[in-house]
Amino acid sequence: MPRKKATSPKQSKQEIEQGVFWLPNDAVWGGFINVRLDDEQKQAFTSWFEDHPASIHQLLDEVLGEGMKVAFAYDRENQCNIVTFTGALVGDSNERYCATSRAGTYTECLALALWKHFHLANGDYGNFKPRTSQMNSWG
């Protein structure tokens, strides 16, 4: 005797429990933004980093004050540190985006993420849509 075909009840989006990591009033996911530096930008970052080591944690305070979520990780396979900014990274957008930076040390990686945010993107990554830039050298 053949088995009965299983059916599952239909649920509308509003009936699905969202959980603790995504709440109904959160902005929708916009995607990843990949900003890699060319050699000239890497040189500009290196000069800035050498001249402003004391301002890194003040800038981190600013990013956190803007409502960004900041995460730190280590990539064993590529032997580098990763700093991730998640939040409203694109002006005039109601979406959440994620931008990452990679570098050899934690301090350099944090500084790179902050330099990209404040100096390269001026706090608005909209110029780097459609989520990747043409630059592919480093970062």
C-alpha contacts under 8 A as a table, 3 or more apart, distances in Angstrom:
res1	aa1	res2	aa2	distance
11	Q	14	Q	7.95
11	Q	15	E	6.00
11	Q	16	I	6.97
12	S	15	E	5.44
12	S	16	I	7.04
13	K	16	I	5.57
14	Q	17	E	7.77
18	Q	21	F	7.63
18	Q	22	W	5.81
18	Q	23	L	5.68
18	Q	24	P	6.93
19	G	22	W	6.05
19	G	23	L	6.71
20	V	23	L	6.64
22	W	26	D	6.41
23	L	26	D	5.41
27	A	94	N	5.86
27	A	95	E	5.08
27	A	96	R	5.86
28	V	94	N	7.20
28	V	95	E	4.99
28	V	96	R	6.05
29	W	95	E	5.58
29	W	96	R	4.98
29	W	97	Y	6.47
30	G	95	E	4.97
30	G	96	R	5.18
30	G	97	Y	5.11
31	G	96	R	7.22
31	G	97	Y	5.10
31	G	98	C	6.38
31	G	131	R	7.05
32	F	97	Y	5.73
32	F	98	C	4.78
32	F	99	A	5.99
32	F	131	R	5.78
33	I	97	Y	6.89
33	I	98	C	6.02
33	I	99	A	5.03
33	I	100	T	7.70
33	I	125	Y	7.57
33	I	128	F	7.02
33	I	129	K	7.19
33	I	130	P	7.77
33	I	131	R	4.09
33	I	132	T	5.66
34	N	99	A	6.27
34	N	100	T	7.08
34	N	128	F	7.69
34	N	131	R	5.81
34	N	132	T	4.54
34	N	133	S	6.34
35	V	99	A	7.60
35	V	128	F	7.05
35	V	132	T	6.23
35	V	133	S	5.60
35	V	135	M	7.04
35	V	139	G	7.30
36	R	133	S	6.96
36	R	135	M	5.25
36	R	136	N	5.18
36	R	137	S	6.19
36	R	138	W	5.33
36	R	139	G	4.90
37	L	40	E	7.79
37	L	41	Q	5.51
37	L	42	K	5.81
37	L	135	M	5.66
37	L	136	N	6.32
37	L	137	S	5.54
37	L	138	W	4.99
37	L	139	G	5.68
38	D	41	Q	5.37
38	D	42	K	6.17
38	D	135	M	5.51
38	D	136	N	6.32
38	D	137	S	4.85
38	D	138	W	6.47
39	D	42	K	5.02
39	D	43	Q	6.26
39	D	137	S	6.54
39	D	138	W	7.68
40	E	43	Q	5.16
40	E	44	A	6.33
41	Q	44	A	4.93
41	Q	45	F	6.11
42	K	45	F	5.06
42	K	46	T	6.11
42	K	138	W	7.26
43	Q	46	T	5.06
43	Q	47	S	6.25
44	A	47	S	5.26
44	A	48	W	6.21
45	F	48	W	5.05
45	F	49	F	5.96
45	F	112	L	7.10
45	F	115	W	6.84
46	T	49	F	5.06
46	T	50	E	6.20
47	S	50	E	5.27
47	S	51	D	6.31
48	W	51	D	5.16
48	W	52	H	5.99
49	F	52	H	5.32
49	F	53	P	5.90
49	F	108	E	7.82
49	F	111	A	6.79
50	E	53	P	6.25
52	H	55	S	5.54
52	H	56	I	7.15
53	P	56	I	5.92
54	A	57	H	7.14
54	A	58	Q	7.92
55	S	58	Q	5.18
55	S	59	L	6.21
56	I	59	L	5.25
56	I	60	L	6.28
56	I	110	L	7.61
56	I	111	A	5.97
56	I	114	L	7.45
57	H	60	L	4.81
57	H	61	D	6.24
58	Q	61	D	5.09
58	Q	62	E	6.51
59	L	62	E	4.94
59	L	63	V	6.32
59	L	114	L	6.76
60	L	63	V	5.10
60	L	64	L	6.21
60	L	114	L	7.08
61	D	64	L	5.18
61	D	65	G	6.04
62	E	65	G	4.89
62	E	66	E	6.25
63	V	66	E	5.08
63	V	67	G	6.84
63	V	68	M	5.83
64	L	67	G	5.26
64	L	68	M	5.17
64	L	69	K	6.79
64	L	70	V	7.37
65	G	68	M	7.29
67	G	87	G	6.99
68	M	85	F	6.17
68	M	86	T	5.69
68	M	87	G	5.04
68	M	88	A	7.34
69	K	84	T	7.88
69	K	85	F	5.71
69	K	86	T	5.05
69	K	87	G	6.32
70	V	83	V	7.02
70	V	84	T	5.59
70	V	85	F	4.85
70	V	86	T	6.55
71	A	83	V	5.69
71	A	84	T	5.06
71	A	85	F	6.76
72	F	81	N	7.42
72	F	82	I	5.78
72	F	83	V	4.77
72	F	84	T	6.53
73	A	81	N	5.91
73	A	82	I	5.10
73	A	83	V	6.59
74	Y	79	Q	7.25
74	Y	80	C	5.96
74	Y	81	N	4.48
74	Y	82	I	5.87
75	D	78	N	5.65
75	D	79	Q	5.49
75	D	80	C	5.36
75	D	81	N	6.07
75	D	82	I	7.02
76	R	79	Q	4.69
76	R	80	C	6.92
79	Q	104	G	7.25
80	C	102	R	6.25
80	C	103	A	5.48
80	C	104	G	4.80
80	C	105	T	6.95
81	N	102	R	5.56
81	N	103	A	5.49
81	N	104	G	5.91
81	N	105	T	6.02
81	N	106	Y	5.71
81	N	109	C	6.32
82	I	100	T	6.63
82	I	101	S	5.59
82	I	102	R	4.66
82	I	103	A	6.85
82	I	106	Y	7.71
82	I	109	C	6.48
83	V	100	T	5.60
83	V	101	S	5.32
83	V	102	R	6.68
83	V	109	C	6.28
83	V	110	L	6.07
83	V	113	A	6.61
84	T	98	C	6.74
84	T	99	A	5.69
84	T	100	T	4.34
84	T	101	S	6.53
84	T	113	A	7.69
85	F	98	C	5.66
85	F	99	A	5.30
85	F	100	T	6.36
85	F	113	A	7.87
86	T	89	L	7.31
86	T	96	R	6.67
86	T	97	Y	5.57
86	T	98	C	4.39
86	T	99	A	6.55
87	G	95	E	7.84
87	G	96	R	4.71
87	G	97	Y	5.48
87	G	98	C	6.71
88	A	91	G	7.13
88	A	93	S	7.23
88	A	94	N	7.16
88	A	95	E	6.27
88	A	96	R	4.98
88	A	97	Y	6.22
89	L	96	R	6.95
89	L	97	Y	5.89
89	L	98	C	7.60
89	L	123	G	6.76
89	L	124	D	5.65
89	L	125	Y	5.75
89	L	126	G	7.67
90	V	93	S	5.78
90	V	95	E	7.81
90	V	97	Y	7.46
90	V	123	G	7.83
90	V	124	D	4.89
90	V	125	Y	5.05
90	V	126	G	4.88
91	G	124	D	5.52
91	G	125	Y	7.61
91	G	126	G	6.67
100	T	113	A	7.09
101	S	109	C	6.23
101	S	110	L	7.77
101	S	112	L	6.56
101	S	113	A	5.40
101	S	139	G	5.55
102	R	109	C	5.63
102	R	112	L	7.89
102	R	139	G	5.31
103	A	106	Y	7.32
103	A	108	E	6.15
103	A	109	C	4.70
103	A	112	L	7.76
103	A	139	G	6.64
104	G	108	E	6.96
104	G	109	C	6.98
105	T	108	E	5.29
105	T	109	C	6.04
106	Y	109	C	5.12
106	Y	110	L	6.15
107	T	110	L	5.23
107	T	111	A	6.09
108	E	111	A	5.04
108	E	112	L	5.99
109	C	112	L	5.02
109	C	113	A	6.25
110	L	113	A	5.19
110	L	114	L	6.23
111	A	114	L	5.10
111	A	115	W	5.99
112	L	115	W	5.03
112	L	116	K	6.09
112	L	139	G	7.54
113	A	116	K	5.22
113	A	117	H	6.18
114	L	117	H	4.99
114	L	118	F	6.02
114	L	119	H	7.96
115	W	118	F	5.37
115	W	119	H	5.25
115	W	120	L	6.57
116	K	119	H	5.66
116	K	120	L	4.67
116	K	121	A	5.89
116	K	122	N	7.90
117	H	120	L	6.19
117	H	121	A	5.27
117	H	122	N	5.98
117	H	123	G	5.17
117	H	124	D	7.60
117	H	125	Y	7.91
118	F	121	A	6.13
118	F	122	N	4.64
118	F	123	G	5.44
119	H	122	N	5.29
119	H	123	G	7.93
121	A	124	D	5.35
121	A	125	Y	5.40
121	A	127	N	7.58
122	N	125	Y	7.76
124	D	127	N	7.33
125	Y	128	F	5.53
125	Y	129	K	7.34
126	G	129	K	5.55
128	F	131	R	5.90
128	F	132	T	5.98
128	F	133	S	5.37
129	K	132	T	6.13
129	K	133	S	7.21
130	P	133	S	7.72
133	S	136	N	7.73
